[in-house]
Amino acid sequence: MPEPLVSAGARELEAALVTELCERGERALRRSKYKSGHDLFSAASSLRPEAPRAAQGMARVQARLQSLIKEAELSSQRGTDDACRAWRAVVALSGEEAHRERQRRACAR
């Protein structure tokens, strides 16, 4: 088979996969499954970094993460019991070590 046909077929398959991943990511976000959405949009972005739907989905996940961080910080400042839960939600989405430390401190109270 000539190379251009194989490449065109591979590009079409890749585009279809990116579309499917983005659709699944959008469904996950509608169900407030932000970690799943993050993973799906991340996979789409790794296949096609220029894919606008993947970039938009990742932006929505990042906005949610920033909102969770703000909520967790406020709960920590107030010393409420919700601080532990809030930092757990942040860690579940971000996985960052700095957030894990904040969770440890909030949950130790």
C-alpha angles and dihedrals in degrees: 000000000000115000097240091059093051092047093047090050092048091050091050091049091048091050091050091050092049090050091050093047091050092048090051090046091052091050090050091052091049087056090047091247094141098165091053090046090050092051093047095047090045090054090049091049092050090055095043114012090184094056106125095203091055091048091048091049092050089049090055091050091049091049090052091048091052089050091051091049092051091049091048093049092050091048090050092050091051092046092230126161088243091070093082093050092045094052090047088057090050093050092047090057102035105028088201118153093225089059091047089057091051088050092051091052094046093048094046092066 
